[in-house]
Structures are given as structure tokens and as C-alpha cells.
Amino acid sequence: GNHWHITKPIAFDDQGKMYIPFGSPSNACQDLTYSPGGKPGIQGMDPCPELEHHGGIWQFDAGKINLTQRDGIRFTTGVRSVVGLTFNNTTKKLYGMMHGRDNLFMLFPDRFDQWQSAVLPAEELLEIREGADYGWPYCYYDHMLEKNVLAPEYGGDGAVTGRCDSCDLPLMGFPGHWAPNDLLFYDGNQFPDRYKRGAFIAFHGSTNRTPYPQAGYFVCFVPFTQGRPNGEWEVFADGFAQVDTIISTSDAVFRPMGLATGPDGSLYITDSNKGRIWRISYHGDAAKFSNTKLAAMEARKSLPHLRTPDPLRDILPQNRGSGIAMNYLTYCAPCHQRDGLGAEGRFPPLTDPEWIINDKQRLIQTVLYGLTGDIKVAGETYNSVMPGFAYLEDTVIADILSYIRQSFGNNGEPVASEEVQIARSQPKAL
């Protein structure tokens, strides 16, 4: 369908049950008339109709075939999007990593600033219990306040809790937009004992932290005792991006994606950029391992891609000191990035003349009305949902498109606001 969050990881328990998440079609249950991303200032639908068939995890009988969603039961609700999902054979419980919502500043600039939008809301480590409600879309978790707060679409201002007091809390929250794409509980025998039964999380890395550096792009470890975290998260494997500061997603050479334990207890990490697989093994006497050996990895938390950015000192230099560039950075860079190169496999680059230069009318209508379905850009096929921005003024859209057509190696003529006005009055041609 015409919606986001369609990835469906699968987990099996030890009782013959299968679990599949059905991600939310939108960012925060905005009316899809305004596209999945929502429209600035628009309230969320209440009650949220998406929760009937989305925004949760469904349980199925793993012994049956030809299943559809109707054959399952809604096991958990209030879950926006889960990519990392696993059953812990020690605790006999289901766990998942929820991707938090986006665009607090873009949608509600009167209540949130760009710093808050970059670091919030949290990515959430959930113990997925039957009947639990983790709050989406009405609430989100703030890992700095350590509580659920009311989403702005439902009257929130970043502090008030309202109905969220009755929602279930995550086990742990991580900084916003790190993109947790896999979760693994270590059951091998090769690593030191402190790692046994603990959780490894692969953070794919952010795309939408403008105007601050992108963050994540590493594998963390969370120590567990009796099925719950018993310490802070740790940097376990880092350096995948091979650059710091990460300004645009394309700067990262590798992005950790998946996790697996080998028969010998080694940890395998997969990458989504170039298809590389790493094997991490422990050499030496595991019984003599001490926490003092973690100091160097702990120090990495001060690096730009892992630390909480300073609201003023860590703002990246603007590409241009004009409002035109700021409009691009606000509305377009979260997906297409500051360098216009997009994110491989998800967001196309803005460098293909077929889309940017050759057909101005199609370009204008793409921004006005959005785009869905298969498209080919610069030789690569993309299949995602681009939200429409018809709610922006003609002058703003014209400025953004003029900036794109004259940046990133493009050399096209500018777009006039009158051309945007004419495009609005014509039938949608996409």
C-alpha cells in the first residue's frame, strides 16, 4: 500500500507461535490525505484507525501455511516500526527494537527546536508482552526524561504526559534516529561471561539529524540479568562509517545491519552498503577478562556520531547562508541528505538529469503530490513513499527546486513560483 514501515521481520517462540510486526503506515497517524509524513500543525486522528491492522505485533500459529493477517491475533499494540525482533530462549520472552517517530521540528516548529528533533524521540528496547500498549501514536518515549510524553499531534509539548501515564514503558531508550535494525541475545560460549545472555543491537545509523551530524552506525551491547538490562549500553563494535563527522548518510562506507551467532560462538555482523560480513571472535583467556578493558570503547561515546550533540557548538556549517538552503535542509535533507546523494536503497539521489533537469513539470508535481511505486534513478530502482509538500507556499517550493536544480552538480534553470502555481491547477500527471 501507499505507506511506510513495511519491513516484516519474523520471530518464533518455543511453543509453536510466530510473531510478525505490521508497521504503521504513517509517521504519527496523521491523515494520509496529507501523505504519510503529515502536514505541519495537523492533529493526529483520534482514535487512530491504523491501530486496527497496523502499529503492533501479531501472533500466528507457526504450524500453518497460507496465512494472512486475519489468521493471527494482535499480540501487542502501540508499536510504530520494528526491524529487530527476537525470542530469548533463556527468558522465554519476545523482545524488539522500535524505531521512534520523526520530524518534531518540521511538523511543530512552535513547540520543538531542531536539537530536540535531532535527538528525540528515543529508539526503544521493548520486552514485548501480550496485551501491552507502548503508546504509538499518542505517545513517545523521551530517554532523557525517562518517561513517555504526549505526542504533539495529540496536544503534547515535549513535557506533558497526559494519557501516556497508562502506557507501557520500554526496557531502555537510545538516542533518536539511530535506526536499530537487529537485536540478538548472545548464547554462545566463546566470549567472556559478562556477554552471555546480554543483548547486541545493530544501529544502522541516522538519516535525519540535520542540522547536526548523523549518528549511530555501530553495534552496542546491553548487559542483562533475569531478562532485564542491568547496566548502561556499551560500544561493542564501531568504525563502520570510517569517517567522523558523518554529515550525510553517503559519507558512511559501511552500515551495520544484521547480527548472528556462529556455532563456535563468534558474532557475525552484516553491512547493507557493500554486502560485507564481519566475524568477531575472542582470543585469549575469557576467564581473565576485566571491565578495565572496556575503557577505550567507553571513550568512543564522546565521538560526534555517538555523543549527544551540543545545541550550539555541534550545528554543522550551512551549505549556503540563505533561507533557500534552509528550506531544503528542513524539508528535503532528512531523506535526500545535505549532499543530495540520498541513502542507498531507500532515498534516491538528486543528481539524475532525467528527474531533476529534463522534465520541470514532473519535478514540480513530484514535490507537490509525492510519489510511490517503483522508479529508476541513476540506474538504481527505488520503491518507497515520498510525501507530498503541497501545503508549502509556491515561493518556498520554487526556492527549494531552484536550489536542487543548481546544486549537487546540476546546472538547470531556476523554478519560478508562477510555474508552481500553474502546476497546482493542472491534473496530477504522475
C-alpha positions in Angstrom: 0.0 0.0 0.0 0.8 3.7 -0.1 2.5 3.7 3.3 5.8 3.5 5.3 7.3 0.8 7.6 6.5 -2.3 5.5 9.5 -4.4 6.7 8.4 -7.6 8.5 11.0 -9.5 10.5 9.8 -12.8 11.9 10.4 -14.5 15.3 9.4 -17.9 16.6 8.9 -18.8 20.2 9.3 -22.3 21.7 5.5 -23.0 21.8 4.9 -23.1 18.0 4.0 -19.5 17.7 5.3 -17.0 15.1 5.4 -13.2 15.6 5.3 -10.6 12.8 5.1 -6.8 13.2 2.8 -4.7 11.0 4.4 -1.2 10.9 2.4 2.0 10.9 1.5 3.4 7.5 2.3 7.0 8.7 4.7 8.8 11.0 2.2 9.5 13.8 -1.2 8.6 12.5 -1.8 11.8 10.5 -4.5 11.7 7.9 -2.9 10.0 4.9 -4.6 12.6 2.7 -1.6 14.8 3.7 0.8 11.9 2.9 2.5 9.6 5.4 4.7 12.3 6.7 1.9 14.6 7.8 1.3 18.3 7.5 2.7 20.9 9.9 0.4 21.6 12.7 -2.2 19.0 11.8 -3.5 16.9 14.6 -3.4 13.1 14.6 -6.5 11.0 14.1 -8.1 10.1 17.4 -8.8 7.2 17.9 -6.1 6.2 15.4 -7.7 3.9 12.8 -4.3 2.5 11.8 -4.1 0.5 15.1 -6.7 -1.9 13.8 -4.4 -3.5 11.3 -1.0 -1.8 11.9 1.2 -0.4 14.7 1.6 -3.7 16.5 2.9 -7.2 16.5 0.7 -10.2 15.5 0.9 -13.8 16.7 0.3 -16.7 14.4 0.3 -20.5 14.5 3.7 -21.4 13.0 2.4 -24.8 12.0 0.0 -23.5 9.4 0.6 -22.3 5.8 -1.0 -19.8 3.5 -1.6 -17.4 6.4 -2.9 -13.9 6.1 -3.0 -11.2 8.8 -6.6 -12.2 9.6 -5.3 -15.6 10.7 -3.3 -14.0 13.6 -4.2 -12.2 16.8 -2.9 -8.8 17.8 -0.3 -9.6 20.5 0.9 -6.1 21.2 -0.1 -2.6 20.1 1.4 0.9 20.1 4.5 -0.2 18.2 5.4 2.2 15.3 8.0 0.1 13.4 10.1 -2.8 14.4 13.0 -4.3 12.3 14.9 -6.1 15.1 12.7 -8.8 16.6 13.9 -11.9 18.5 12.7 -14.6 21.0 15.0 -15.1 24.0 15.3 -18.8 24.7 16.6 -18.2 28.2 13.9 -15.9 29.5 11.2 -17.3 27.1 10.2 -13.8 26.2 9.9 -11.8 23.0 12.0 -8.6 22.5 12.1 -6.0 19.8 13.7 -2.6 18.9 11.2 0.1 18.0 12.1 2.9 15.6 10.8 6.2 17.1 8.9 8.8 15.1 10.3 11.7 13.1 10.1 15.4 12.3 9.1 17.0 15.6 10.6 20.4 14.4 9.3 20.2 10.8 5.8 19.5 11.9 5.6 21.5 15.1 8.2 24.3 15.0 6.3 26.3 17.6 6.8 23.5 20.2 10.2 21.9 19.3 13.5 23.1 18.1 15.9 21.4 15.7 18.0 20.0 18.5 15.1 18.3 20.1 14.0 16.9 16.7 17.6 15.5 16.1 17.9 13.7 19.4 14.3 12.7 20.1 12.3 10.6 20.4 14.1 7.5 21.7 14.7 4.3 19.9 13.1 1.8 22.3 14.2 -1.7 23.5 10.9 -3.5 24.3 10.0 -6.6 26.2 7.0 -7.5 24.0 4.3 -8.8 26.3 0.8 -9.9 25.3 -1.7 -7.1 25.7 0.9 -4.4 26.2 0.5 -0.9 24.7 3.7 1.0 24.0 1.9 4.3 23.2 2.3 5.0 19.5 0.9 7.2 18.0 -0.3 9.1 21.1 2.9 9.0 23.0 6.7 8.6 22.6 9.5 7.8 25.0 12.0 10.5 26.0 15.2 8.7 27.1 16.5 11.9 28.8 13.4 12.4 30.9 13.0 8.6 31.2 9.2 8.8 30.6 6.5 8.6 28.0 5.3 12.0 26.9 2.3 13.1 24.8 3.0 13.4 21.1 2.4 16.9 19.6 -0.3 15.6 17.3 -2.3 14.9 20.4 -1.6 18.1 22.3 1.9 17.4 23.6 4.7 19.9 24.1 7.6 17.7 25.0 6.8 17.6 28.7 3.2 16.8 29.4 2.4 13.1 29.8 -1.5 13.0 29.7 -2.8 9.7 28.6 0.7 8.3 28.3 0.9 7.6 32.1 -1.1 4.4 31.3 1.2 3.2 28.5 3.9 0.5 29.0 7.5 1.7 29.2 10.4 0.3 27.3 13.3 -1.5 29.0 15.7 1.1 27.7 15.8 4.1 25.4 18.5 5.1 23.0 19.1 8.4 21.2 16.8 9.3 18.4 17.1 8.1 14.8 20.0 5.7 15.4 17.9 3.1 13.5 18.1 -0.2 15.4 17.9 -2.9 12.7 18.7 -6.0 14.5 18.7 -7.5 18.0 20.5 -10.6 19.3 20.8 -12.2 22.7 24.2 -13.9 22.9 24.0 -17.6 23.8 27.5 -18.6 22.6 30.4 -19.8 24.8 33.3 -18.0 23.2 33.0 -14.5 24.7 33.7 -13.7 28.3 30.9 -14.5 30.8 29.7 -10.8 31.0 28.4 -11.1 27.5 26.4 -14.2 28.0 22.6 -13.6 27.8 23.2 -10.0 27.1 21.8 -8.1 24.0 23.7 -6.9 20.9 22.0 -4.2 18.8 23.0 -3.2 15.3 22.3 0.5 14.8 22.1 1.2 11.0 22.6 4.9 11.5 20.5 8.0 11.2 19.5 9.9 8.1 17.5 12.8 9.6 19.5 14.6 12.2 20.0 17.8 10.3 21.5 20.4 11.2 23.6 18.1 13.4 25.9 15.2 12.5 24.3 11.9 11.6 24.7 9.3 14.4 24.7 5.6 15.2 26.4 3.3 12.7 27.7 0.9 15.4 26.9 -2.2 17.3 26.2 -1.8 21.0 26.0 -4.3 23.9 23.5 -4.1 26.8 24.2 -6.4 29.8 21.2 -8.3 31.0 20.2 -10.1 34.2 17.0 -12.1 34.6 15.6 -10.7 31.4 16.2 -7.0 32.1 19.1 -4.6 31.4 21.4 -4.3 34.5 23.7 -1.6 33.2 24.2 1.2 30.6 24.6 0.4 26.9 28.2 -0.1 25.7 30.1 0.5 22.4 31.0 -3.1 21.2 31.9 -2.6 17.6 32.5 0.7 15.9 34.3 2.3 13.0 31.9 1.0 10.3 31.4 4.5 8.8 35.2 5.0 8.5 34.6 8.8 8.9 33.6 11.2 11.7 31.9 13.6 11.5 29.1 12.0 9.3 27.4 14.8 7.6 25.4 12.8 5.1 24.4 9.2 5.0 26.5 8.6 1.9 29.6 9.6 3.9 29.4 6.2 5.7 31.3 3.5 3.9 29.6 0.7 5.8 26.3 0.5 7.8 25.7 -2.4 10.3 22.5 -4.2 9.5 22.2 -7.8 10.8 23.6 -10.0 13.6 24.1 -13.7 14.1 26.0 -16.1 16.4 28.1 -18.8 14.8 28.4 -22.4 16.0 31.8 -21.5 17.6 30.3 -18.5 19.5 31.7 -15.8 17.1 29.5 -12.8 16.4 28.7 -12.0 12.7 27.7 -8.5 11.6 26.3 -7.8 8.1 26.5 -4.5 6.2 23.8 -3.1 3.9 26.0 -0.8 1.8 28.5 -3.1 0.2 27.3 -6.5 1.4 30.3 -7.1 3.7 30.2 -9.6 6.6 32.5 -9.4 9.7 33.2 -12.2 12.1 34.2 -11.1 15.6 36.0 -13.7 17.7 37.5 -13.6 21.2 41.1 -14.7 21.6 42.7 -15.2 25.0 41.6 -16.4 28.3 38.0 -15.3 28.7 38.1 -16.0 32.4 40.7 -13.3 32.9 38.7 -10.6 31.1 38.1 -7.5 33.2 35.9 -4.4 32.7 39.0 -2.2 32.6 39.5 -3.4 29.0 36.3 -1.6 28.1 37.7 1.9 28.8 38.8 2.6 25.2 35.3 1.7 23.8 33.7 3.8 26.5 35.7 6.8 25.4 34.3 6.5 21.9 31.0 7.8 23.3 32.5 11.2 23.0 32.8 11.0 19.2 30.4 13.0 17.1 28.5 10.0 15.8 27.8 8.8 19.4 27.6 11.7 21.7 24.6 13.9 22.3 25.3 17.0 20.2 25.7 20.4 21.8 22.7 22.5 20.8 25.0 25.3 19.5 28.6 24.1 19.0 27.7 21.0 17.0 25.5 22.7 14.4 27.0 21.9 11.0 28.0 24.7 8.7 25.3 25.5 6.2 25.8 24.8 2.5 24.7 28.3 1.8 23.9 31.1 4.2 20.4 31.7 2.7 16.8 30.8 3.5 16.7 28.8 0.3 19.2 26.3 1.6 17.5 26.2 5.0 14.2 25.2 3.3 16.0 22.4 1.5 17.7 21.3 4.8 14.3 21.4 6.6 12.1 19.6 4.2 14.4 17.6 1.9 17.7 16.8 3.6 16.2 14.3 6.1 15.8 11.9 3.2 17.9 13.1 0.3 20.7 14.4 2.6 22.7 17.6 2.6 24.8 16.4 -0.3 21.8 15.4 -2.4 23.1 11.8 -2.7 20.2 10.2 -0.7 20.5 6.9 1.1 21.3 3.8 -0.9 18.3 1.6 -1.4 15.9 4.0 0.3 16.1 7.6 -0.9 17.2 8.4 -4.5 20.0 10.9 -5.3 19.0 14.3 -6.7 21.7 14.1 -9.4 19.9 12.3 -12.3 19.0 14.8 -15.0 16.1 12.6 -16.1 14.3 13.6 -12.9 15.9 16.9 -12.0 16.5 18.7 -15.2 14.7 17.2 -18.2 11.1 17.5 -17.1 10.4 20.5 -14.9 6.7 19.9 -14.8 7.1 16.4 -13.4 9.6 17.6 -10.9 7.2 20.2 -9.6 4.3 17.8 -9.4 6.5 15.2 -7.6 7.2 17.7 -4.8 3.6 18.9 -4.7 1.9 15.4 -4.6 4.6 13.0 -3.7 5.5 9.7 -5.4 5.0 6.0 -4.7 5.9 2.8 -6.5 8.9 1.6 -8.5 11.1 4.3 -10.1 14.6 4.1 -11.6 17.0 6.9 -10.7 20.7 6.9 -11.8 20.4 3.2 -12.8 19.0 2.0 -9.4 15.4 1.0 -8.7 13.7 2.6 -5.7 10.3 1.6 -4.2 9.3 3.8 -1.3 6.8 6.5 -0.5 7.8 10.2 -1.0 5.4 12.5 0.9 3.9 15.5 -0.9 4.5 19.1 0.1 1.5 20.8 -1.5 1.0 22.6 1.9 4.1 24.7 1.3 3.8 28.1 -0.4 4.6 28.4 -4.1 7.6 30.6 -3.3 9.0 28.0 -0.9 8.6 25.1 -3.4 10.1 27.2 -6.2 13.1 28.1 -4.0 13.7 24.5 -3.0 13.5 23.2 -6.6 15.7 26.1 -7.8 18.3 25.2 -5.2 18.2 21.5 -6.2 18.5 22.3 -9.9 21.5 24.4 -9.3 23.3 22.3 -6.7 24.8 18.8 -6.4 26.4 19.1 -9.9 23.1 20.1 -11.5 23.0 23.1 -13.9 19.3 23.7 -14.5 17.4 26.9 -14.8 15.5 28.0 -11.7 11.8 27.4 -11.0 9.5 30.3 -10.7 6.7 30.5 -8.2 4.3 31.1 -11.1 5.3 27.7 -12.5 4.4 26.1 -9.2 1.1 27.9 -9.2 0.3 26.6 -12.7 1.2 23.1 -11.8 -1.2 23.1 -8.9 -4.1 24.0 -11.3 -3.3 21.2 -13.7 -4.3 17.5 -13.4 -1.8 15.3 -11.5 0.4 13.7 -14.2 2.4 11.3 -12.0 
